[in-house]
Amino acid sequence: MSARVESNSYLTDEQHRVYTLREALERNGGTPSGFLELLAAVIDDETWRKVPSGVNNDEPFEDFASFIEAKPPFGLGAKVEDVRILLQIKHPHEGVRHVREQMNRMRTEASRLLGTDPGEDPVTRDARDFGGYAKAGGWLFGLKVARCVNPGSNQDEKPETSPLGDRNEVTKVSANEFGRRAGCSAKRVMRFYRAWSKAAEEGVVPGFDDLQPGVDIDLPDAETWGQYYSARSSGDSERGTQITAAAEAEGIRPTKALEITENPTALRVAILADSATAEAARNALMDRLEGDPDLQTKMAKHISDTTTLRKAVAAESKRASQIEYVRTALDEGAVKTPTGQKIQLTEAVKADTERHLTPSEQASHSSPADAAAAYEVLQQFVVQAVDENPQVRVEERKATLHGRVRQASRAFEQLSLDDVGELYDEELIQSMEQLTGFLAACIQSMKAAAPRPPLRAVREA
């Protein structure tokens, strides 16, 4: 037994009261009737403000917490959190009105002097939890599941606290029981469990057997949690695996993509309401079309069955054709007539055409109106060039006639004359006779215009 060497003969009345209060705290841990009454007296007459705060220091304590924590004989030499606990103990005689009122005044004033308990302050508590999550992210909750859950255990037990094991250790519970206490489904609990299991297999975190309830460990960076956790049950399916892989390849969180696949209606609404989303969906479909024959067939059928889309496709095809015609003419510096003759473009025509396609390097994005305007400039140039050049004009007419004759010849060549006799029709015969007369007149006219051979001089005998 150690001897106490401290003497209280030199203490002032206030210091003696503090000394007695500390003795009550040390001797019996603050048994209510002793410690609480003395603490009430120290607070009531502000004794703690009247004693010096240290050796060679006559200044009083700055606050009540400093008084509690200061070393004897100036303070109580205790921890503030221990005093907070003692304040919650009831005085044995609080059933007596004046004792109860005294204790209530003391606790109210002590709480005011000490301020809000950091452990009970909701703002501080939330800030602390937020800081932990900001640092560890989902790993923080993954740890809580990993160290407390043993799937399949304690299925029929529903205690409010976990039972103690053989060595006075808290035993783990099933996912159902953990979910019940957490107020969520067992499926959600198991998603965290599976995420931890994947990370443990790669050596990122300890295995389940190395974790105990309530025991913290160092956690990986928050950014790595998304590599193992899927917030959607669909993420565990083959389809979900494919979506997860595609999301990771694009550098986004798989949970976002999985969420969209589980709610097609939300995707539809976003596409209908937002042009940027619609554009992203269109680009994705275009990327997928190339390697998906079934989607190609469905899209083509949908377009052909929809009047507005069919017209839009026709208009776009016409625009693309006109743009290709214009760009080819500008690149080659010449334009072709309907029969294929090339006519060199003038600089003025080039400039006028380019003006409708500004900027020229983005001509493929020109509107239908711009494409039509540029195309019309070249067409007018062709018409004017043909009219102004007799030789070109004759060649155009000749080529046109050649084409029509060939077309008519092919039509008659395709007829079978074996059974023509069965097709007698007076009106049809008259039409063919008129056609024959027209052909004879045309041939005669062309022969009459044929160049005559030069006359040769006849020598006299």
C-alpha positions, 0 to 999 in steps of 0.5 A, a space after each residue: 500500500 502506497 503512502 500519500 505524501 500530499 498535505 492539505 494544511 496550506 490550502 484555502 477554503 476553496 482549494 480544500 473543497 476542490 481537494 475533497 471533491 477530488 478525493 470523492 472522485 478517486 475514493 469511490 468513483 463518484 458515488 452519487 451522494 458524495 461526488 454529486 453533492 460536492 460538485 453541485 456546491 463547487 458549481 453553485 458558488 463557482 469555486 472552480 473560478 476562485 482557485 489558481 490554475 497552477 503553480 505560481 499562477 494566480 489566474 483562474 481557470 479559463 473554463 470548467 473543462 480545464 479545471 476538471 483536467 488540471 493536475 491536483 491540487 489545482 484541479 480534479 485531474 480527471 477526464 471530461 468524458 468520465 465526468 460526463 458519465 458521472 453526471 448521468 448517475 442519479 443521486 440516491 435521494 433524488 426522490 426528495 424534491 430539493 435534492 432533485 432540484 439541486 441535481 437538475 441545476 447542477 447538471 444543467 449548469 455543468 452541461 452548459 459549462 462543458 458544452 456539447 459532448 462531441 460524441 453526441 453532437 450530431 453535426 460533429 458526428 456527421 462530420 466525422 462520419 463524412 470524413 471517414 467516408 470521403 477518405 475510404 468511400 464504400 470500403 468503410 461500409 464494406 468493412 462493417 459488413 465483412 467483419 460482422 456478417 457470416 452468410 448463413 449463420 444465426 438464421 433463426 436468432 433475432 437478438 438485439 445484440 450479438 452473442 458472445 463467443 467462447 473467448 468473450 468475442 462478439 460473434 458474426 451474424 447472418 446477412 438477414 440478421 445484419 440487414 434486419 438491424 440495418 433496416 435494409 435487405 439482405 441482398 444489399 448486404 450481400 452486394 457489399 459482402 461480395 465486393 469485399 470477397 472479390 477484393 480479398 481474392 486479389 489481396 487488396 483487403 484482409 479475408 473475412 476470417 481475419 476480421 472481427 466485429 468492431 475492429 478497424 483496419 486501414 482501408 484502400 483509397 475510396 476511388 478503388 471501391 467501384 472496381 469491386 462493388 456493383 450497386 445493382 443485382 444485375 451486375 452479377 449476371 452475364 449481361 451485367 458483366 458485359 455492361 460492367 466491362 464496357 463501362 470500365 472500358 469507357 472510364 465510367 462507373 459500372 453502377 451508372 450503366 447498370 442503373 440505366 439498363 434496369 430502368 428503360 423508361 427513365 432512359 426513354 424519358 431522358 431521350 425524349 426530353 433532352 437533345 444531348 441525351 438523344 444525340 448520345 443515344 443516336 451515336 451509340 446506336 450508330 456504333 452498334 449497327 455496324 456489328 449487329 445485323 439484327 439491329 440493322 434489319 430492325 432499323 431498316 424495317 422501322 424506317 421503311 414502315 414510317 412515312 416521315 422517316 422514309 421521306 427523311 431518308 430520301 431527302 438525305 439521300 438526295 442531299 448527299 448525292 448533290 453534295 458528292 456531285 458538287 465536291 467532285 466538280 470542285 475537286 476536279 475543276 470541271 463539271 459533267 453535262 448530262 451526257 458526260 461531256 466535261 466543261 471546265 469551271 470558271 473561278 467565278 462559278 467555283 467561288 459562288 458554289 463554295 459560298 453555299 458550302 462554307 466552310 468547305 471542309 465541312 460540306 458534308 454537314 451542309 443543310 439540304 437548302 445549302 446543298 440544293 443551292 450549290 447544286 443549282 449553281 453548277 446546273 445553271 452553269 452547265 445549261 448556260 455553257 451548252 447553250 453558248 457552245 453550238 458544238 457542245 449543244 449538238 453533241 448533247 442532243 446527239 447523245 440524248 437521241 442515241 440514248 433514247 433509241 437504245 432504250 426503245 430498241 431494248 424494249 422491243 428486243 425484250 418482246 417475244 414475237 412467237 405469240 404476238 398473233 394472239 395479242 391482236 389489238 387495233 389500237 396497238 397496231 395503229 400506235 406501232 404504225 405511227 411509230 414506224 412512220 415516225 422512225 421512217 421520217 426521222 431516218 429520211 431526215 437524217 439521211 438528207 442531212 448527211 454530208 455529200 461526197 465531194 464532186 470529182 472532175 470528169 475528164 474529156 475523152 
